[in-house]
Amino acid sequence: MGKRLFWSVSVVLIFASAAMGQTIWWETGMVKLRMENGGPEGDPVPKNADLCQEEKCTKGGVRIAAAQNEFEPFQIFIAAEKDELRGVDVAVSDLVHETEKEGYRISSRLPGPIMIYRQHYILIEKPTTAEAQPGAWPDALIPKVDEYFGERRSIPGEGRPAFPFDVHRGMKQGIWVDVYVPPDAPPGLYAGTATVTVGEKKAAVIPIRLTVQPFRLPSTSSLRNAFAVGITELGRGHDWDDPRSNARGFISDDRTSELVCLYTKALLLHRLSNENAIWPPPRWDKQGEGSNGISRRGKQVAGRSTPSL
């Protein structure tokens, strides 16, 4: 009887969501879904998805856990069923400690500890491995408000801020939410919500439950690592449409150095080291020692530099 009742409720919610023209659910950060809702180049709504509407989610909403001084993500997906969805936006509330007398909260003010990104898709037409599949896959994360300059960013080719956005019929849009737990956050349970709106209408309110563990992670990595950031790709990705750039997107050493520093900081925040942290390339003297910032960035290369959070 209990199982029959559960499935009845689930079916009602699924049909109610479809009737409204969209399906909304959340996933962990370990899931990748292609933009199309089905077919050989898409992914359907997962059968076990925690479907969400204006009042609740079928399985209770987001459940995540993190240590102090740790990032933990989750994703929200909005799929357009019958018609195009216009003016879709996502907002996250403060996460408030449920038992702390002082009401400690992790702020949702952007930019801040809780960051919201829209996933940008790249079309893979010819997979290079037997396991890969064609289709539009999520790749770049476009922030609602940039964490370094406090500016709104746009999706390449759209010419407008990434939020709010439209979702075409038969497509889905993924949203990446990154939650950073400050080092001084008291352990325990935190609660909040993520709200999805379509135009002026509230489409879903997703409960968020964050468990903060009673220990703190160090800011620097405990393991040696090196992540390659392509110098040429930086220019192509950021300055390809700048009239000052050449065919490779290169403007100047100063501009490339600025981009390298920003990427190095972003990597260090997540305990990764940029193996290309030095630009321009050093000039080596007769003793084999380089100039141009070797000592200044040595700690960054080694992953021993503690970035400001």
C-alpha positions in Angstrom: 0.0 0.0 0.0 2.8 2.4 0.9 4.6 1.8 -2.4 1.4 2.3 -4.4 0.7 5.6 -2.7 4.3 6.8 -3.3 4.1 6.0 -7.0 0.7 7.6 -7.3 2.1 10.8 -5.8 5.1 10.7 -8.1 3.0 10.2 -11.2 0.7 13.2 -10.2 3.8 15.4 -9.7 5.3 14.4 -13.1 2.1 15.1 -15.0 1.6 18.3 -13.2 5.1 19.5 -14.0 4.7 18.5 -17.7 1.4 20.3 -17.9 3.2 23.5 -16.7 5.7 23.1 -19.6 8.8 22.3 -17.6 10.5 19.7 -15.5 12.8 20.8 -12.7 15.1 18.7 -10.6 18.5 18.7 -8.9 21.6 16.5 -9.1 24.9 16.2 -7.3 28.1 17.6 -8.9 29.0 14.1 -10.3 26.3 14.1 -13.0 26.7 15.3 -16.6 23.7 15.6 -18.9 23.6 16.7 -22.5 21.4 19.7 -23.5 18.8 17.8 -25.5 16.0 16.1 -23.6 16.3 12.8 -25.6 17.3 11.1 -28.7 20.8 9.9 -29.7 22.4 13.3 -28.9 20.6 14.0 -25.6 19.7 12.7 -22.1 16.2 12.3 -20.8 15.1 13.2 -17.3 16.6 10.6 -15.0 14.1 8.0 -13.8 15.1 8.6 -10.1 15.1 12.4 -10.4 14.0 14.4 -7.4 11.3 16.4 -9.2 10.6 19.8 -7.8 7.6 22.2 -8.0 6.5 25.4 -6.3 5.9 23.8 -2.9 8.3 20.8 -2.6 10.4 18.1 -4.2 9.3 14.5 -4.4 12.3 13.3 -2.4 12.9 16.2 -0.1 15.4 18.4 -2.0 19.1 19.0 -1.9 21.2 17.1 0.7 24.9 17.9 0.7 27.7 17.7 3.3 31.1 19.5 3.6 33.9 20.2 6.0 34.8 23.7 7.2 36.8 25.5 4.5 35.5 23.2 1.8 33.5 23.7 -1.5 30.6 21.4 -2.2 28.4 21.8 -5.4 25.0 20.7 -6.6 23.2 21.2 -9.9 19.7 22.3 -10.9 18.2 21.3 -14.2 15.3 23.0 -16.0 13.9 21.1 -19.0 11.4 22.7 -21.5 8.8 20.2 -22.5 6.0 21.7 -24.7 7.1 25.3 -25.2 10.1 27.5 -24.9 10.7 28.8 -21.4 11.4 32.6 -21.3 13.0 34.6 -18.6 14.2 31.7 -16.4 16.1 32.7 -13.3 17.6 31.0 -10.2 18.2 32.5 -6.7 19.5 30.8 -3.6 18.8 32.0 0.0 21.2 32.2 2.9 21.9 28.9 4.5 21.1 29.3 8.2 22.3 27.1 11.1 19.2 25.5 12.5 20.3 25.3 16.2 23.0 28.0 16.6 21.6 30.7 19.0 23.4 33.5 17.1 21.7 32.3 13.8 25.0 31.8 12.0 24.4 31.9 8.2 26.3 31.3 5.0 25.5 34.4 2.9 23.9 34.1 -0.5 24.9 37.6 -1.5 26.6 37.6 -4.9 29.5 37.3 -5.3 30.1 35.4 -2.1 30.3 31.9 -0.5 27.4 30.7 -2.6 28.0 31.1 -6.3 25.5 30.5 -9.1 26.7 29.5 -12.6 24.9 28.8 -15.8 26.4 25.8 -17.7 27.6 26.6 -21.3 27.3 23.7 -23.7 29.8 22.8 -26.5 28.7 20.6 -29.4 30.6 17.4 -29.9 29.9 16.1 -33.4 32.7 13.5 -33.8 33.5 11.8 -30.5 37.2 10.8 -30.3 36.7 7.6 -28.1 34.5 4.6 -28.3 32.9 5.5 -24.9 32.1 9.1 -25.9 28.7 10.2 -27.3 27.8 13.1 -29.6 25.7 16.0 -28.5 25.9 19.3 -26.6 27.8 18.7 -23.4 28.2 21.1 -20.4 31.6 22.7 -20.2 32.2 26.3 -19.1 30.5 27.8 -16.1 29.3 31.3 -16.6 28.7 33.1 -13.2 25.6 35.1 -12.5 27.9 37.6 -10.9 31.7 37.3 -11.4 33.6 36.5 -8.2 36.6 38.6 -9.1 35.2 41.8 -10.6 31.6 41.7 -9.4 30.3 41.9 -12.9 27.5 40.1 -14.8 28.8 37.8 -17.5 27.3 36.7 -20.7 27.1 33.4 -22.7 29.3 33.5 -25.8 27.1 34.5 -28.8 24.1 35.7 -26.8 25.2 39.3 -26.2 23.3 39.6 -22.9 23.8 38.6 -19.3 23.7 34.9 -18.6 20.8 35.4 -16.2 17.8 35.4 -16.8 17.8 33.0 -19.8 15.5 31.1 -22.2 15.3 27.3 -22.6 14.2 26.1 -26.0 11.6 23.4 -26.5 13.0 20.0 -26.1 16.2 21.3 -24.4 17.4 21.6 -20.8 19.6 24.0 -19.0 21.9 23.1 -16.1 22.8 25.4 -13.2 25.8 24.8 -11.1 25.6 26.0 -7.5 28.9 26.1 -5.6 28.7 26.3 -1.8 31.8 27.4 0.2 31.7 26.6 3.9 33.8 29.3 5.8 36.5 28.1 8.2 34.6 29.5 11.2 31.2 28.0 10.3 29.9 26.0 13.3 29.3 22.4 12.6 25.7 21.2 12.2 22.7 21.4 9.9 22.1 24.4 7.7 18.8 25.0 5.8 17.8 27.2 2.9 16.1 27.2 -0.5 16.8 27.6 -4.2 14.0 29.2 -6.2 13.5 28.8 -9.9 11.3 31.4 -11.6 10.0 31.4 -15.2 9.1 35.0 -16.1 7.3 36.4 -13.1 6.0 33.0 -12.0 7.6 30.9 -9.3 8.2 27.4 -10.9 10.0 25.5 -8.1 11.3 26.0 -4.6 14.0 23.5 -3.8 14.8 22.8 -0.1 18.6 22.8 0.7 20.1 20.9 3.6 23.8 21.3 4.3 25.6 19.3 7.0 28.8 21.0 8.1 31.2 18.4 9.5 33.2 19.2 12.8 36.6 19.5 11.2 38.4 21.9 8.9 40.3 21.2 5.7 43.6 23.0 5.1 43.6 25.7 2.4 46.6 24.1 0.6 46.7 20.8 -1.1 48.1 17.8 0.8 49.0 16.1 -2.5 51.3 17.4 -5.2 49.5 18.2 -8.4 49.8 20.2 -11.6 47.0 21.3 -13.8 47.8 22.7 -17.2 46.2 26.0 -18.3 46.9 26.5 -22.0 48.4 30.0 -22.7 47.1 30.1 -26.3 43.6 28.9 -25.2 43.4 31.7 -22.7 43.5 34.3 -25.5 41.1 32.4 -27.7 38.7 31.9 -24.9 38.6 35.5 -23.5 39.9 37.9 -26.2 39.0 36.4 -29.5 36.6 39.2 -30.3 38.8 42.0 -29.1 40.0 44.2 -32.0 43.5 44.4 -30.3 44.1 40.7 -30.5 45.9 38.7 -33.2 44.7 35.5 -34.8 45.5 33.5 -31.6 43.6 36.0 -29.4 46.9 37.3 -28.0 46.9 41.0 -27.0 49.9 41.6 -24.8 52.1 39.9 -22.2 50.5 42.0 -19.5 47.0 40.8 -20.5 48.1 37.2 -20.7 49.8 37.5 -17.3 46.6 38.9 -15.8 44.6 35.9 -17.1 47.2 33.5 -15.9 47.1 35.0 -12.4 43.3 34.8 -12.3 43.3 31.2 -13.4 46.0 30.4 -10.9 44.0 31.9 -8.1 40.8 30.0 -9.1 42.8 26.7 -9.2 44.4 27.3 -5.8 41.0 28.0 -4.2 40.2 24.4 -5.1 43.6 23.1 -4.1 45.0 22.7 -7.6 48.3 24.1 -8.9 48.8 25.8 -12.3 51.9 24.4 -13.9 51.9 27.5 -16.3 51.9 30.1 -13.5 54.7 32.2 -15.0 54.3 34.5 -18.0 56.2 35.8 -19.9 58.6 32.9 -20.0 61.6 33.5 -17.8 65.0 34.6 -19.2 67.6 32.3 -17.9 71.1 33.5 -16.8 74.4 31.6 -17.0 73.8 30.0 -13.6 70.5 28.5 -14.9 68.3 30.7 -12.6 65.4 32.4 -14.1 64.1 35.9 -13.6 60.6 37.4 -14.3 58.8 36.2 -11.2 60.3 32.8 -10.4 60.6 33.5 -6.7 57.4 35.5 -6.7 55.3 32.7 -8.0 57.3 29.7 -6.8 54.8 29.0 -4.0 52.0 29.1 -6.5 53.8 26.6 -8.8 54.4 24.3 -5.8 50.8 24.7 -4.5 52.0 26.2 -1.2 50.4 29.6 -1.7 47.3 30.2 0.4 44.8 32.3 -1.6 42.4 34.8 0.0 38.9 33.4 0.0 
